[in-house]
Amino acid sequence: MRVDLFDFDLPEASIALRPSEPRDAAKLLLVRPDQRFKDLIVRDLPSLLRPGDALVLNDTKVIPAQLSGTRFRGENMSQVDATLHMREAPDRWRAFMRPAKRVAAGDRIRFGHDSAVCLTGALDATVVEKGDAGEVVLGFDLSGAALDEALHAVGHIPLPPYIASKRPEDERDRADYQTVYAREEGAVAAPTAGLHFTPSLFSALEQAGVEKHFVTLHVGAGTFLPVKADDTADHKMHAEIGHVSAETAEALNTVRARGGRIVSVGTTSLRLLESAAREDGALAAWSGATDIFITPGYRFKAVDVLMTNFHLPRSTLFMLVSAFAGFETMREAYAHAISNGYRFYSYGDSSLLFRNDR
């Protein structure tokens, strides 16, 4: 499909720079096939689901994956920034470098030179490989838990570009840009639909008979990359590492067998479930890298309902929701959201989409 079909005009004022307080007070746009849109709030979610339905939430935890440092090449030095996006080994990460032209394979980079890390005041790495579009593989001098500790000391929370361009990261973001149920470290971007949940909302959902189950997909920085191709067939997705346990797969199969619905909290949970599902929709334990790219025409196998925030124009995520709820429906839904003051993107408001199989 032509990428420009997924473009739309978004006023700057619609971009949220801070989340709603409390989290579950955010707006929620209800989108059902062939029904009028309903303007609600996230706290209404228990009344929109049925006993026996199951929420699927991504429990990945955002790490301080934004690094600044100095590149050394002989006597030459240059300032560079790195955004880690996928771990390949205990001591290796794929990363996007800026400016990319300043680095080459074999370069040494010292990150966090103003921080007292590892007794040397820095975290050192070697550029092992350099690929396309500014992507590199960094081999760090530290490994495993020692590297994780160093990243927490020298790294910064990688706020999305549409927030970072308007204000710097601060201490509030360390809590705000993390779900209340985050536990598996490895993401460089938050599964933002989950940012709306609070302990009291979970309690209300439990009382309403709605189950909750967890999967893990470590969201990468590739989620922020614009689609530069003119046609969706020419776009390359960056892979992300995910895991569905055998226990979760069995529980979700049981939910569907008794007539319950699978409610994916966020596009990350949805992409992981669709990667793990067989053609008949049954789930099994799954672990690995997924680069699934969902556009209109895709036949969904595992997910019945999707809770998600409002996404970037021309993005793979707007293409995904258009595939899920219908292309024209989502264009109308986004127009409705803009005209009714909904807040967009990571810290913005939410929507609840019911699958439209037509």
C-alpha positions as CSV (number, residue, x, y, z in Angstrom):
1,M,0.0,0.0,0.0
2,R,1.1,3.6,-0.5
3,V,2.5,5.0,2.7
4,D,1.0,8.5,2.1
5,L,-2.4,7.0,2.6
6,F,-1.5,6.8,6.3
7,D,-0.6,10.5,6.6
8,F,-2.6,13.0,8.6
9,D,-2.2,16.5,10.0
10,L,-1.6,16.7,13.7
11,P,-1.5,20.0,15.6
12,E,1.6,20.4,17.8
13,A,-0.8,21.2,20.7
14,S,-2.1,17.6,20.5
15,I,1.2,16.1,21.5
16,A,1.3,15.2,25.2
17,L,4.5,16.1,27.0
18,R,3.4,14.7,30.4
19,P,1.0,11.9,31.3
20,S,-2.4,12.3,32.8
21,E,-2.6,12.3,36.6
22,P,-3.8,9.9,37.9
23,R,-2.8,7.6,35.0
24,D,-6.3,6.1,34.6
25,A,-7.9,9.5,34.2
26,A,-6.8,9.7,30.6
27,K,-9.4,9.8,27.9
28,L,-10.4,6.6,26.2
29,L,-12.0,6.5,22.7
30,L,-14.2,3.5,22.2
31,V,-14.2,2.2,18.6
32,R,-16.5,-0.6,17.7
33,P,-17.4,-1.8,14.1
34,D,-20.4,0.0,12.7
35,Q,-21.1,2.0,15.9
36,R,-20.6,5.6,16.8
37,F,-17.4,6.6,18.7
38,K,-17.8,6.9,22.5
39,D,-15.7,9.4,24.5
40,L,-14.9,7.7,27.9
41,I,-11.9,7.6,30.3
42,V,-9.5,4.7,31.0
43,R,-11.2,4.1,34.4
44,D,-14.3,2.9,32.4
45,L,-12.4,-0.1,31.1
46,P,-14.0,-2.7,33.4
47,S,-17.5,-1.8,32.2
48,L,-16.4,-2.3,28.6
49,L,-15.2,-5.9,29.0
50,R,-16.9,-9.1,30.0
51,P,-16.3,-11.6,32.8
52,G,-13.9,-14.2,31.3
53,D,-12.0,-11.8,29.1
54,A,-8.3,-11.6,29.5
55,L,-5.9,-8.7,29.4
56,V,-2.5,-9.4,27.9
57,L,0.2,-6.9,29.1
58,N,3.8,-6.5,28.1
59,D,5.9,-6.5,31.3
60,T,9.1,-5.2,29.7
61,K,11.0,-2.6,31.7
62,V,12.6,0.4,30.1
63,I,16.4,0.8,30.7
64,P,18.5,4.0,30.5
65,A,19.5,3.2,26.9
66,Q,20.4,6.7,25.7
67,L,24.2,7.3,25.9
68,S,26.5,10.2,25.2
69,G,30.2,9.8,24.8
70,T,33.4,10.4,22.9
71,R,34.6,8.5,19.9
72,F,38.4,7.9,19.7
73,R,40.2,7.1,16.5
74,G,43.9,7.5,16.9
75,E,44.5,11.1,17.9
76,N,41.0,12.2,16.7
77,M,38.1,12.6,19.0
78,S,34.4,13.4,18.3
79,Q,31.2,13.6,20.4
80,V,28.6,11.0,19.6
81,D,25.2,9.7,20.9
82,A,24.0,6.1,20.9
83,T,20.5,4.7,21.5
84,L,20.7,1.0,22.3
85,H,17.8,-1.0,20.8
86,M,18.4,-4.7,20.9
87,R,20.8,-6.8,23.0
88,E,22.6,-9.5,21.0
89,A,24.9,-10.9,23.8
90,P,25.8,-10.2,27.4
91,D,28.3,-7.6,26.2
92,R,26.8,-6.6,22.8
93,W,24.0,-4.2,21.8
94,R,22.7,-3.0,18.5
95,A,22.4,0.7,18.6
96,F,21.6,3.8,16.5
97,M,24.5,6.3,16.4
98,R,24.3,10.0,15.8
99,P,26.0,11.4,13.9
100,A,26.5,8.1,12.1
101,K,29.2,9.5,9.8
102,R,31.5,10.0,12.8
103,V,31.8,6.3,13.6
104,A,33.4,3.3,11.8
105,A,34.1,-0.3,12.6
106,G,37.0,-0.5,15.1
107,D,36.4,2.8,16.7
108,R,36.5,3.1,20.5
109,I,33.8,5.0,22.3
110,R,33.9,6.2,25.9
111,F,30.4,6.8,27.3
112,G,29.5,8.6,30.5
113,H,32.9,10.2,31.1
114,D,31.5,12.5,33.7
115,S,30.2,9.6,35.8
116,A,32.1,7.5,38.4
117,V,31.5,4.1,36.8
118,C,33.7,1.1,37.1
119,L,36.4,3.1,38.8
120,T,37.5,4.6,35.5
121,G,34.8,7.2,35.2
122,A,33.5,5.8,31.9
123,L,31.9,2.9,30.1
124,D,34.0,1.8,27.1
125,A,32.9,0.1,23.9
126,T,34.2,-0.9,20.5
127,V,32.2,-0.5,17.3
128,V,32.2,-4.1,16.1
129,E,30.0,-3.5,13.0
130,K,28.5,-0.6,11.1
131,G,25.4,-1.2,9.1
132,D,22.8,0.9,7.2
133,A,20.9,4.0,8.5
134,G,23.3,4.7,11.4
135,E,22.9,1.2,13.0
136,V,26.0,-0.3,14.7
137,V,26.9,-3.2,16.9
138,L,28.7,-2.1,20.1
139,G,30.9,-4.5,22.0
140,F,31.2,-3.3,25.6
141,D,34.2,-3.9,27.9
142,L,31.7,-5.0,30.5
143,S,29.3,-7.9,30.3
144,G,26.1,-9.1,31.9
145,A,25.0,-7.6,35.2
146,A,28.1,-5.4,35.4
147,L,27.1,-3.8,32.1
148,D,23.5,-3.4,33.2
149,E,24.7,-1.6,36.4
150,A,26.9,0.7,34.3
151,L,24.1,1.6,31.9
152,H,21.9,2.6,34.9
153,A,24.7,4.9,36.1
154,V,25.6,6.6,32.8
155,G,22.5,6.2,30.6
156,H,19.4,8.3,30.3
157,I,15.7,7.3,29.7
158,P,15.3,7.5,25.9
159,L,12.3,9.7,25.6
160,P,10.6,9.6,22.2
161,P,11.9,12.2,19.8
162,Y,8.6,14.1,19.8
163,I,9.0,14.7,23.5
164,A,12.8,15.0,23.8
165,S,12.8,17.7,21.1
166,K,10.6,19.9,23.3
167,R,12.1,19.3,26.8
168,P,14.9,17.4,28.5
169,E,14.4,14.1,30.4
170,D,14.0,14.6,34.2
171,E,13.5,12.5,37.3
172,R,9.7,12.4,36.8
173,D,10.3,10.5,33.5
174,R,12.1,7.7,35.3
175,A,8.7,6.8,36.9
176,D,6.3,8.2,34.4
177,Y,7.9,6.3,31.4
178,Q,7.5,2.9,33.1
179,T,4.4,0.8,33.6
180,V,3.5,-0.1,37.2
181,Y,4.0,-3.8,36.4
182,A,7.3,-3.5,34.6
183,R,9.7,-6.2,35.7
184,E,11.8,-7.6,32.7
185,E,14.6,-5.2,31.9
186,G,15.5,-4.7,28.3
187,A,13.2,-2.2,26.5
188,V,14.4,1.2,25.2
189,A,10.8,2.4,24.7
190,A,7.8,1.9,27.0
191,P,4.8,-0.2,26.0
192,T,2.8,3.0,26.3
193,A,-0.8,1.6,26.4
194,G,0.2,0.1,29.7
195,L,1.2,3.5,31.2
196,H,-2.6,4.1,32.0
197,F,-2.9,1.2,34.5
198,T,-3.0,1.7,38.2
199,P,-3.4,-0.7,41.1
200,S,-7.0,0.5,41.7
201,L,-7.8,-0.1,38.0
202,F,-6.4,-3.6,38.2
203,S,-8.5,-4.2,41.3
204,A,-11.7,-3.0,39.5
205,L,-10.9,-5.3,36.5
206,E,-10.4,-8.3,38.8
207,Q,-13.7,-7.6,40.5
208,A,-15.3,-7.5,37.0
209,G,-14.0,-11.0,36.3
210,V,-11.3,-9.9,33.8
211,E,-8.1,-11.9,34.0
212,K,-4.6,-10.5,33.4
213,H,-1.6,-12.3,31.9
214,F,1.9,-11.1,31.0
215,V,4.2,-11.5,28.0
216,T,7.5,-9.8,27.3
217,L,8.5,-7.9,24.2
218,H,11.6,-5.7,24.6
219,V,10.5,-2.6,22.6
220,G,13.3,-1.2,20.4
221,A,14.1,2.3,19.2
222,G,13.0,1.2,15.8
223,T,9.5,1.8,16.9
224,F,10.2,5.6,16.5
225,L,11.7,5.3,13.1
226,P,9.6,6.9,10.3
227,V,8.6,4.9,7.3
228,K,10.7,6.4,4.5
229,A,9.6,4.1,1.7
230,D,6.8,5.1,-0.6
231,D,5.2,1.7,-0.4
232,T,4.7,-0.5,2.6
233,A,6.2,-3.5,0.7
234,D,9.6,-1.7,0.7
235,H,9.7,-0.9,4.5
236,K,12.1,-3.0,6.7
237,M,11.0,-3.6,10.3
238,H,13.7,-3.8,13.0
239,A,13.4,-7.0,15.0
240,E,12.6,-7.1,18.7
241,I,13.1,-9.9,21.3
242,G,10.1,-11.4,22.9
243,H,8.9,-14.3,25.0
244,V,5.5,-16.0,25.7
245,S,5.7,-18.6,28.5
246,A,4.0,-22.0,28.1
247,E,1.8,-21.1,31.2
248,T,0.6,-17.9,29.6
249,A,-0.1,-19.6,26.2
250,E,-2.1,-22.4,27.9
251,A,-4.1,-19.8,30.0
252,L,-5.0,-17.8,26.9
253,N,-6.0,-20.9,25.0
254,T,-8.3,-21.7,27.9
255,V,-9.8,-18.2,27.8
256,R,-10.6,-18.5,24.1
257,A,-12.0,-22.1,24.4
258,R,-14.6,-20.9,26.9
259,G,-15.6,-17.9,24.8
260,G,-13.6,-15.2,26.4
261,R,-11.8,-12.5,24.4
262,I,-8.1,-11.8,24.2
263,V,-7.6,-8.1,25.0
264,S,-4.1,-6.9,24.0
265,V,-2.8,-3.9,26.0
266,G,-0.7,-2.2,23.4
267,T,0.6,-3.0,19.9
268,T,3.7,-4.6,21.4
269,S,1.6,-7.3,23.1
270,L,-0.4,-7.7,19.9
271,R,2.6,-8.2,17.7
272,L,4.1,-10.7,20.0
273,L,0.8,-12.7,20.3
274,E,0.4,-12.7,16.5
275,S,4.0,-13.9,16.1
276,A,3.4,-16.7,18.5
277,A,-0.1,-17.8,17.2
278,R,-0.7,-20.7,14.8
279,E,-3.1,-20.3,11.9
280,D,-6.0,-21.5,14.0
281,G,-5.2,-18.9,16.7
282,A,-3.9,-21.3,19.2
283,L,-0.9,-20.2,21.2
284,A,2.2,-22.1,22.3
285,A,5.4,-21.2,24.2
286,W,7.4,-18.8,22.0
287,S,10.7,-17.1,22.3
288,G,12.9,-15.2,19.8
289,A,13.1,-12.1,17.5
290,T,10.0,-10.8,15.7
291,D,9.9,-8.3,12.9
292,I,6.2,-8.8,12.1
293,F,4.8,-5.9,10.0
294,I,1.0,-5.7,10.1
295,T,-0.8,-3.6,7.4
296,P,-4.4,-3.6,6.1
297,G,-5.3,-7.0,4.7
298,Y,-3.6,-9.0,7.5
299,R,-5.8,-11.7,9.1
300,F,-5.6,-11.5,12.9
301,K,-5.3,-14.9,14.6
302,A,-5.0,-14.3,18.3
303,V,-6.3,-10.8,19.4
304,D,-9.9,-9.7,19.6
305,V,-9.6,-6.3,21.3
306,L,-6.8,-3.8,21.3
307,M,-6.1,-1.0,23.8
308,T,-3.6,1.5,22.4
309,N,-2.6,5.1,22.3
310,F,-2.7,7.4,19.3
311,H,0.2,7.0,16.9
312,L,2.4,9.0,14.5
313,P,1.3,9.7,11.0
314,R,2.8,7.4,8.4
315,S,4.0,5.0,11.2
316,T,3.9,1.2,11.2
317,L,1.7,1.5,14.3
318,F,-1.0,3.6,12.6
319,M,-0.9,1.0,9.8
320,L,-1.4,-1.8,12.4
321,V,-4.5,-0.1,14.0
322,S,-5.9,0.5,10.5
323,A,-5.5,-3.2,9.8
324,F,-7.2,-4.1,13.1
325,A,-10.2,-1.7,13.2
326,G,-10.5,-0.7,9.5
327,F,-8.6,1.9,7.5
328,E,-11.5,4.4,7.0
329,T,-12.7,3.8,10.6
330,M,-9.3,4.7,12.0
331,R,-9.0,7.8,9.8
332,E,-12.3,9.0,11.2
333,A,-11.4,8.0,14.7
334,Y,-8.2,10.0,14.6
335,A,-10.0,13.0,13.1
336,H,-12.6,12.7,16.0
337,A,-9.7,12.5,18.5
338,I,-8.0,15.6,17.2
339,S,-11.2,17.7,17.1
340,N,-12.2,16.6,20.6
341,G,-8.9,17.4,22.3
342,Y,-7.4,13.9,22.8
343,R,-3.7,13.9,23.6
344,F,-1.4,11.9,21.3
345,Y,1.6,9.7,21.5
346,S,3.5,8.0,24.4
347,Y,2.1,10.2,27.2
348,G,-1.2,10.7,25.5
349,D,-4.7,9.3,25.8
350,S,-5.9,5.9,24.8
351,S,-8.4,4.0,22.6
352,L,-10.1,0.7,22.8
353,L,-10.5,-0.9,19.4
354,F,-12.7,-3.9,18.6
355,R,-11.5,-6.0,15.7
356,N,-13.2,-5.5,12.4
357,D,-12.8,-8.6,10.3
358,R,-14.3,-7.0,7.2
